[in-house]
Amino acid sequence: MCLAIPGKVVETFSNEGMHMARVQFGGVTREACLNYVPETRVGDYVLVHVGFAISRVDEEEARRTFEALAELDQLSELDAPVVEDGRGGAL
């Protein structure tokens, strides 16, 4: 089953016209596309599914969801290596 994982937006940027962010999930930071939630700003919490932020959530909801996923051992995808696109960006 694929689940959306909550994380905190620590940086926003543009990559080839895509609205992107660096999102922190506990101690792991990954890139995510913000095109579905363009109003997202640094400091916001988002739910990320397969590299796309699909909704914004408040900090308390993000914390509860992250803890529940950790208890269920559903955060293993954060351990997967990041694949680079050859230009320094993640795929």
N, C-alpha and C positions, 0 to 999 in steps of 0.2 A: 504494500500500500504506500502511496506517495502522500506525504503530508506537507503542509506549509509550515515553515519554521519562522518564529518571530526573531527579529533582530533590530538593532539600533543603527540608524543611518549616521555614519561618521564623516562622510564626504559625498558631495554630488559633483558630477561632471558630465560633459558631452563626449560621445564617442561615435564619430561618423553619423551625426544627426540623432543619435539615440540619447535619451535622458537616462543617465546611469548613476549608480551610487556604490560606495563601498559600505557594506553592511556588516556590523559586528554581531556575531552569534557567540556569546560567552567569550572565549579567548580566540576565536577564529574569525577572520575577516574575509569576506568574499564580495565579488561584484554582483550587482543585480540591476536589471532594467527597471526603470521607473515610469515607463510610458503609460502603464495602466493607472498609475497614481501620481500624475505630474505635479500635484500640489505639495508633494512631500518635500520636507526641508531637513537639513542637518539637525539631529536631535530627535527626530520622529522615530517611531517604531513601526515596522512594516512586517507583514507576513509574506515570506518568500517561498515560491513554489517553482522548481526547476529553473531558477535564475531570473524569475520575474516577480517583482513585488506586486501582489494582487490586492492588498488592502492595507490601510493604516489601522493601528490599534493603539490603545493607551498603554503606558508603561506597566501598569499593574496587570493588565490582560496579557501582555507580552511575557512578563515574568512568570505568571501562573502557567501559561501554555508551555513555555520553555521547560519549566520544572516537570510538568506532566510528561512531556515527550522524553525528557532525560530518564524519568522513572520507568517509562515503558521501553527504554533502550531504542528510541527511534531517531537518534541524532547521529547515527553512523555515517550518513552521507557527508557530514562536516569533516570527517577524517579522510575523505577521498582527496587525492592530489588535484591541484588546480592545473588544468591544461591550458597552455599559452598558445596564442594565435600566431606567433612568430614576430609580432610587432610589440610584444610586451603586454598585451591585453589578454585577459582570460577568455576562453571559449565557453 
